[in-house]
Amino acid sequence: MKVLKFGGTSVGTAQRIQHVARLAVASGRNVVVLSAMAGTTNTLVEISAYLYKGNVPGAQETLNALRQKYAGVIAELYDNDASRERATAVTDRTFSLIAHFMEGEFTVAEEKEVLSCGELLSTALMHIYLEQIGVKVALLPALEYMRTAQGGEPDMKYISSRLRRLIDLEPDAQLWLTQGYICRNAYGEVDNLRRGGSDYSASIIGAALGVEEIQIWTDIDGMHNGDPRIVSNTRPVEHLHFEEAAELAYFGAKILHPTCVLPAKLSNIPVRLLNTMQPEARGTIIANFPPDGTIKAVAAKDNITAIKIKSGRMLLAYGFLHKVFEIFDKHHTAIDMMATSEVGVSLTIDDTDHLAAIVDELKGFGTVTVDSDLVIVCVVGDFSGEQGSTYGAHVVNALEDIPVRMISYGGSNYNISVAIRAVDKERALNSLNHNLFDL
């Protein structure tokens, strides 16, 4: 058994839903995970924003536009009145639920229920279409098995037990269909795995069932060795270690959600990235491959801010870094990179919601300066051994004409990261691509 996850663009139109159905049926008896149709979650977020502000007419107008969109998809997707009527009834119930939330106080709990509607709609439409074409498909409602524990992490024991039980109830199914992204929390409330969480759902399901492979189907043929929007002549990377994939996902490779690989990695289940529009493409496979001494890819993370704390008291000061980290922890702000010297420490963050408060507290330790409009460029590959040192020199040489604000080397065997000005991003990515992959 495999898990096949299809993203929002893969099910973004009636034709693409039909195409995904054919791919899923041809794959064998597997679990299929769907995201919401492209644009739907953004629209649901917009509706929620109107309701938080008490702008019911704005929410209603946006909902009406979404209703019309789905009416058009239904008219195109099905070839008989019975299927159209079933799909219309399902979507009407869903839109009525959203409209119900316009009548009273709108809180985070209601917002999460609204956001869950995207995946519920896409799986409902796919379920009806598969039955129309004669496929015996079983729906596995994610809200009946996907649960997080009190710490917010997936409750794997509960998920595995419930999921296996639901699958066993449908032993003759050709496909099992379920929603990505949505779940219930430890209190039984409707919740979600955050944006991009459908990748995470697929990985959790794969780990819970111990499948042979997890496939993530998107609109690009695997993870490329550079950003094709900026760098020309990029190519898909055929093989990645789990650590390499995690680094690339965290530092800007949009094809894969950063949290996705962890459950698969812990269960030693390969993850394959495939292109829905070009199913014949080889894509990228992620697994616990042995070190191969190669550089795999370059990614960039935007909207980075660097904070430098300079203090003569830092020299040999026991517990200094601990106190600094406590401030970031207090404000729930993650640190991306760090560089230290005898008299100072520089840190980068990508979340500036609490920047003013953080800087104010850090001033108790010394002089604080802030640099914004930075980018972290991450070079990922196998940097262990002597070859890794050689590659480090290539990275530095490629950036010789570009001002580097910070550099992180040696913290991991899988990446070298540099912080540069955002205005130098395009030049840096192209130079690295030329120097590292055109050797």
N, C-alpha and C positions, 0 to 999 in steps of 0.2 A: 504494500500500500504506500502511496505517496500523498503529500499535501500539495495542492496547486492553488496558489493565491493569485488572483487577478485584480489589478489596480483600477482606479477610477477611470483612467483613459481607456483601458481595455474593455470596459463595459459602458462607455460614454454615449453610445448611440444604439439604435435598434440593430443596425447592421453589425456592430461590434459585439453586442450581446449574442447574436446568432453565430458569429464567428467563434466566440469563446465557448459557446455550447458545443460546437463541432470539435474544437480542440479538447475539451473536457471529456467528451464521449470517447474520442479516439485514444485517450490516455489510459483507459482501463478503469477498474473499480477503485476510485480514489476519493479523498475528501477535497472538495472545492471550496475555497474561501473567497468571498467577494468584498471589495470595498464599495462605497457608495458611488453612484454614477458621477462622472466628472462634473464639478461645479455644484453638486448638491450640498455637500457639507459647508462650503463657503456661503451658500444661500441660507442654510439653516443657522449659521453663525450670524449672518446679517439680520435675520428675523429675530434672533435672540437679543441682538444689540438694540433693535428698535423697542423690544418689550422691556428691557432693562430701563430704557429712557421713558417708558410710558407712552411711546408713539405707536398706538395700536393701528391707526390707518396705514402707517408705513409698513408695519409687519404684515398687515392683511394684503396690501398691494404686492409685496414681495412674495407672499405665499400664493397669491393668485397666479403670478407669473410662473412659479414653480409647478403649480397644478396644470397650467397650459402646456408646459414643457413635457410633463409626463403623459398628458393626454395625446400629444403628438407621437411620443415613443410607442405608446400602446397601439395606436392606430396603425403604425408601421410594422410593429414587431410580430403581431399575430395574424394568422390567415383565416380565422373563423370567429364568429360572433360570440361563441361560448367562452373562448379564451379571453377575448376583449372584455367581456362582462365580468369575468372573474378578476382580471387585473384592475379594472376600473373600480370594482367594489373594494379591493384591498387598498388601492391608493386613496380612495375617498375616505375610508376609515382612518388612514394615517393622517391625511390632511385635516380631518375633523379633530383628531387628537391634538394636533398643533394649534388649531384654532381655539380649542378649549382652554389652552394656556393663556389666551389673550384676555380671559374674563376675570382673572384674579391677580394676586401678587405673583410676580415672576422672580424666582430665586435660582440659585445654582442647580438645585435639584431638578427644577423644571427644564432648565437649559440642557442638562444632560439627557433628559428624555427626548427633547426636541432633536438633539444631535444624533441620537440613536436611530432616528427615522430613516436616514440615508441608506444605511446598510440593510435595514428591514425592507425598504422599498426595492433595492436592487436584487436581493435574494428572492423576494416574492415574484418579481417579474421573470427572473431566470427560472424559478421553480415551475411557473405556469408554462413557460416556453418549452422547457425540457419535456414536460408531460404532453404538451401538444404534439411534439415530434416523436412521441412514443417511448421516451426514456423512463425507466423506473427509477425515480429519484426520491431520496428521503431528505427531508429538511431537518437539520440539527439546530434548533434555536439556541443561539449563543447565550442568551440570558438564562438558559436552563443548565448550563455547565461551566461557563467562563466566569470565574470568581477571583477576586483579589483578597489577600489576607489584610490584617489591620495595618501592616506596614506598607501596603500598596503593591506588594509583589504578588505574582500569581500564586494561587493556592494549588500547587501541582497535584497533590494527592486527591483533593476534591475534584479538580478538573478531569484527571485521568479516570477516576471511578465513574463519574457521571457521564463522561463522553463515551466510554466503552459500553456503558449500559444502554445509552441511546442508540449507538451503532448496532448493538446486538438485537435491538427491537426491530431492525430492518435488515435481516440477513440476506434478503433477495435483491437489495438495491444495487443498481448499476453505478450510481453516484450518490455520495452524501454531500449535501450543500449546506453551508453555514455562513454566518456573518463574521467579518473581521471587525476590529476596533472596539466593539461594544462588549460590556461585561456587567456584572454586579459586584459591588464592593462587599466588604466584610459584614455590612449591616443589611445586605439584601437590596440596596438601592441601585437603580440603573446608573451605571457609570461608564467610563471608557478608558482605553489604554493610551489616550492622547493622540494628537495628530500623527499620522503615519503608523498608527497602531495596528493596521491590518497585517503588516509584515510581522509584527510582534505576535499577533494572534496565530498566524500560520506557524511560526516557530514554536510557540507554546503547544499548539495542537500536535505538531509533529513530535515534539518531545514527549507529550503525554501518551501518545499512541505508539511511540517507538518505530516510526515509519522508516522506510529505506532512503527517502529523499524529500526535501522541501523545495518546491519550485516557486519562484517569485516572478510572475509574468508582468512586464511593463511595456513601455513603448520604445525601448532602446535595447540593442542587442548585447546586453551584458554591461559590466562596469568597465569604462574606458580608462586608458592610461593618462588621460587628461580631460579637461572640460571642453567638449566639442563646440560649445558656444563661443569659446575664446581662442582655442588652439586648433589649427587645421591639421588634418591627417592623423587624428587620434585613432586608436584601434582598441578593440575589446581585449581585456586581460583574460586569458583562458583559465588560469588557476590562481587562487588566492588562499593564503592561510587565514583561519578565522581571525587572528590578531590583525592581519593586514586589512581585512575587510572592515573590521571594527574601527580601525584608525581612519580609513578612507570615509566611512559613513559619518563618523563624528566630525571630521574636518571638511565636510562639504560635498561629498559625493551623494547627490540627491536620489540616486536610484534605490538606495537601501536605507531603511531606518536604522539609526544607531543601536537601538535596543534589540533589533531582530536576531542578531547572530548568537546572543548569549545562550538561550535555551537549547538551540541546535548544537552549539559548541559543547556544552556540558553533556549532552546526550550523544555526541560524536555522530551527528546526522549531517550529511552534506547538504548544502544549500546551493541551488542552481538558479542563476538569473537568466531569464529568457525574454525574447521579444515577441509579444502577441502578434505584431504586424509582420514579423519575419520568423515564423516558428521553426524554419529550417536552420536558422543561424545557431552556431554552437553556444553562444552566450558565455557566461562565467560560472565556474563551479568553485565553491568555497568549502574547504574541509581542513582537517588537521594534516596538511601536507608537511613533509620534512623540509628543513631549510634548503633553499636552492641557490642562494647567493646572487639573486637578481633584484633589480629595482622594478617594481610593478607599476606604480602610478603616482601622479601628483594631483592633489586636491587643494582647494582653498576655502577658507571660512571667513566670511565677511563680517562687518560691523563689530570689529574687535577694539577694545579699549585697554590701554596699558596704564598701570598704576605703579609709580616708583616711590618707595619710601627710603629716604636717605637719613641715616642716623649714626652719629659717632658712638652712641651707646650700644650699637648692635655688636661691635667687636667683642667676641667671646661672651656675649650675653646669653646665658642659659635660658631657654624657654622663649626667646624672642619670636621665632617663627611660629611657635605654638600660639602665642598671643595674637599674632597677625592673622593666622588661619581661623582663630576663634571668631574674629570679626566677620569674616566672609561667611562662616558657618551660621552665625547669628542671623545674617541677612539672607540666608538661603541662596547664596551666589557662588556658582562653581568657578573654579580657576582652570584655565586652559594650559597656560605655560608659566614657568617660573625661572628666574635667573637670580643668583645671589652673588654678593661680593662681601668683603669684610665690613663695608660701611653702608650697604644698601641691599634692597631686594626689589626686583621688578616682577609684576604679575600681570597677566592678561585675563580679561573676562569678556563674555559676549552678552551679558545681561546687565544693563545699566539702570534697572528700575530702582535700585537702592544705592546708586553710586554716591550721591551727596552724603548720605548717612555714613557710608563706609569711609569715605575720604575724611569726614569730620572726626571719626573715631581714630583713624590712622594717624592723624595729626598729633595725637598724644605720644607717638613714638618718634616723630622726626618730621622732616620736610617732605611734603607729598606733592608730586607732580602727576598730571594726567595727560595722556596722549590719546586722542580719538582718531577715527577714520583710518583704522589699521586693518590689515588682513593677515591671517595666519596661513602660510603656504606649507603644506605637509607633503614631504616626499616619503613614500611608503615602499618598503621592500625588505629584503633580508640584509641587515647591516651587521650581522655577527661575523666574526673572523676578520682576516686580513682584507678580504675583498670589500667588506663593509667600510673600512677606513678609506679605501680608494674611492668608493662612491661618495663618501663624505667630502673628499677633496673636489670631486666633480660638481657637487651641489654648491660649494663655496665659490668655485671658479665661475659657475653659471651666473652667480649673483654679484660678480665683482663690480659691476657698474650700478648696482642698485643699493641704496641705503638700507641697511638691516637694523631694525630697532632691537630685536632680541633673537637669540637662537637657542634651541633645545636639542642637545645631541647626547646620547648615552643613557637617557632615561628609559629607553625602550630599544630592543633589537630590531624594531620594525619601522621606525620613522625618524626623520630629522625634520624639525619644524622651525620656521623662521617667521618673525613678525615684521611686516613691511608696510609702507604707506599704501593706502587703497589706490592711489593714482599710479602706483608702480605695478599693480597686480598683473595686468595684461602682458606687460613687458617681461615680468618675472616668469610667468607661466610658459610663455613662448621660448624664453631662453633656456629654461629647465628642460622643456620638451626636446629642444634641439641638442642640448649637451648630454642629456641622459639617454635618449632613445634613438638618436641618430649617430651614435658612436660607431 
